[in-house]
Structures are given as C-alpha cells and as structure tokens.
Amino acid sequence: MAFTYIAFYKPFDVLSQFTKEIETHKTLADHLDIATDIYPVGRLDRDSEGLLLLTNDKRLNHKLLDPKYKHPRTYWVQVDGDITEEAIQSLESGPTIKVGKSKYKTQRCEASIIESPDLPDRIPPIRVRKSIPTSWASITLTEGKNRQVRKMFATVGFPVLRLIRNSIQSLELSNLQPGEHRIVTKFDILNREI
C-alpha cells in the first residue's frame, strides 16, 4: 500500500475533521479533496491554526499520538500582555491545569519569549485593546491534553489570543498559507525512517 503524507495549514475556525457537526461549520473538506482513507493525525481546536498532518499510515499515526513516544510539537502563542521570564519558567516547569474534572500536572517543556513571527493575518483578526500590549512565546510539548496550551498560559496569567502550531516532530509549517497543503514524506516528519 502506498502511503500519503500531507502537511496542511489549518485556518482559524475550521474543524480538524471532514464532516460538519452543524451546517455552518467549516471543515477540512472545504479545503482538501483527498482519498477517503486519509485522516488527520491528532487535531487542532477550531480556534487554533497551523500545521495539521494527514496520512493513511496507521503505524505513523500511532507513533505520533501514543504519549510514550513523546514526539515534540511546537506552538507559537500570542498572549494578552507582555509575557515575563517568570511565566516562561513556570510553563517550563509544568503548571497544573484542569483536565476534565481533575487537576493535572503538565510535563516539563521548552518555552521562550519570541519576536512576532512572520505570519499571515488571521481572519477574523484577534481583538486588540489599546491599553494592553500583546506578546509572543514559543512552547514545545511532548504531550497533548485537551486545550493544554491555552490552559497552561492562562494558569501563568497570560490568556491566549492566537495559537499556531508551527511544527510536528521534524515537519514545519514553513511557507504554507492558511488553507494550503503540500505533500511530504515520512522522512520530512521524523528526520529518519521507521
């Protein structure tokens, strides 16, 4: 069987699935016309954007989703306010967030303050308040709880305004624009064959 690997820039307000839950939803089917055996590896929330990998390689899908393999995912995060080094240190040490009805101590991660990345404008744009600046951070996780990045940043006092996944393992968003995709290889994703 020939495997297909697709890197897709999921736009804001698009579900990471091919079927609509309600008529007004936008889905991957609005942007991709691909074989029916190709599915997203993981997901990005409707209000998040960026790199989404799609494939029919079930072995790779398992390897990227199973927490024991700890594959890295990097996100660029625009937050309300000027994020501090103290907040970055708290993120890296693993803040406690709520997952379902329980508290969960997130794993250690890598985080840093970054300059505003060169990104296409979000449609619709984020809300801007004259009296409160915004700033950017990068965070690399090896786990993926529901809305984890947003919860982590909120816990350290910096609500998320915009969230973009920039990379999965070795695969990067590069110069893709929202709604665009490119065919990639397994080597592009893992930087090695499995």
C-alpha positions in Angstrom: 0.0 0.0 0.0 1.3 3.5 -0.9 1.2 5.9 2.0 0.4 9.6 1.6 1.6 12.3 3.9 0.1 15.8 3.7 1.1 19.0 5.6 -1.9 21.3 5.8 -2.1 24.8 7.3 -5.5 24.6 9.1 -7.0 28.0 9.2 -8.8 29.5 12.2 -12.5 28.5 12.5 -12.0 25.2 10.7 -12.7 21.8 12.4 -10.0 19.2 12.2 -12.4 16.7 10.6 -14.1 16.1 7.3 -17.7 16.1 8.5 -19.8 19.0 9.7 -21.4 18.9 13.1 -23.7 21.7 12.1 -24.4 23.2 8.7 -22.4 26.4 9.2 -19.2 24.6 10.3 -16.1 24.8 8.1 -14.2 21.5 7.8 -11.1 20.0 6.1 -13.4 19.0 3.2 -13.8 22.7 2.4 -10.0 22.8 1.7 -8.9 19.3 0.8 -10.1 16.9 -1.9 -8.2 13.7 -0.9 -8.7 10.0 -0.7 -11.2 8.8 1.9 -8.6 6.7 3.8 -6.5 9.8 4.7 -7.2 11.3 8.2 -5.7 13.9 10.5 -3.0 12.8 13.0 -4.4 14.4 16.1 -6.2 17.6 15.9 -6.2 21.4 16.4 -9.1 23.1 18.1 -11.4 25.1 15.9 -10.0 28.4 17.3 -6.4 27.3 16.7 -4.5 27.2 13.5 -1.4 25.9 11.9 0.3 22.6 10.9 -2.0 19.6 10.7 -0.6 16.3 9.4 -2.8 14.0 7.4 -1.9 10.4 6.4 -3.2 6.9 5.8 -0.1 5.4 7.5 -1.7 3.9 10.6 1.7 2.9 12.1 3.0 6.5 11.9 -0.3 7.8 13.2 0.0 5.6 16.3 3.7 6.6 16.8 2.8 10.3 16.7 -0.2 10.0 19.0 0.9 7.5 21.6 2.2 9.5 24.7 5.0 7.0 25.3 6.9 8.2 22.2 6.9 11.8 23.4 7.0 13.4 20.0 7.6 17.2 20.1 5.1 19.8 18.8 5.9 23.5 18.8 3.4 26.2 19.0 3.6 30.0 18.6 1.4 31.7 21.1 0.2 35.4 21.0 -0.9 36.4 24.5 -2.5 39.3 26.2 0.2 41.4 27.9 4.0 41.4 28.0 4.8 37.8 28.9 7.5 37.6 31.6 10.5 35.3 32.1 8.9 34.2 35.3 5.8 33.0 33.4 8.1 31.2 30.9 9.9 29.4 33.8 6.5 28.4 35.2 5.5 27.0 31.8 8.7 25.0 31.5 8.4 23.5 35.0 4.9 22.2 34.2 2.0 24.1 35.7 -1.1 22.3 37.0 -4.2 22.6 34.8 -7.7 21.2 34.9 -8.3 18.2 32.6 -12.0 17.2 32.8 -12.9 17.3 36.5 -9.3 16.5 37.7 -6.2 18.6 38.2 -3.2 17.5 36.0 0.5 18.5 36.4 1.8 19.1 32.9 5.1 17.6 31.9 8.2 19.8 31.7 8.5 21.5 28.3 10.5 24.1 26.4 9.3 27.7 26.3 10.7 31.0 25.3 9.8 34.6 24.5 10.0 35.3 20.7 9.6 38.2 18.4 6.3 38.3 16.4 6.6 35.6 13.8 6.1 36.4 10.1 2.6 35.0 9.7 -0.4 35.7 7.5 -3.2 37.8 9.2 -5.8 35.8 11.0 -9.3 36.0 9.6 -11.1 37.4 11.5 -8.3 39.3 13.3 -7.7 38.9 17.0 -9.2 41.5 19.3 -6.8 44.4 20.1 -7.0 46.6 23.2 -5.1 49.9 23.0 -4.2 49.9 26.7 -2.9 46.3 26.8 0.0 45.1 24.6 0.4 41.7 23.2 3.5 39.5 23.0 4.6 36.1 21.6 6.0 32.9 23.1 7.1 29.6 21.7 6.3 26.4 23.5 7.3 22.8 22.7 5.3 20.0 24.3 5.6 16.2 24.1 2.1 15.6 25.4 -1.3 16.8 24.2 -4.2 17.2 26.6 -7.4 18.9 25.5 -6.7 22.7 25.1 -3.5 22.2 27.0 -1.5 25.2 25.7 -4.3 27.6 26.3 -4.8 26.3 29.9 -1.1 26.4 30.6 -0.8 30.1 29.5 -4.0 31.0 31.4 -2.6 29.4 34.5 0.5 31.6 34.4 -1.6 34.7 33.9 -1.4 35.3 30.1 -4.6 34.5 28.2 -4.0 33.2 24.6 -5.2 35.4 21.7 -3.8 33.4 18.8 -2.3 29.9 18.8 -0.4 28.5 15.8 1.2 25.0 15.6 4.5 25.5 13.8 5.9 22.0 13.9 5.2 18.3 14.5 8.4 16.3 15.1 10.7 17.5 12.3 8.0 18.8 10.0 7.5 22.6 9.9 4.7 24.8 8.7 7.4 26.7 6.5 5.8 28.9 3.9 2.3 27.4 3.8 -0.5 29.9 3.9 -3.9 29.2 5.6 -5.8 26.6 3.6 -2.8 25.4 1.6 -1.2 22.0 1.7 1.9 20.2 0.4 2.8 16.5 0.0 5.6 15.5 2.4 7.5 12.3 3.1 7.8 10.2 6.3 11.5 11.4 6.4 10.3 15.0 6.4 8.3 14.2 9.5 10.7 12.1 11.5 14.0 13.0 10.0 14.5 9.3 9.8 12.7 6.2 8.5 10.8 3.9 10.8 
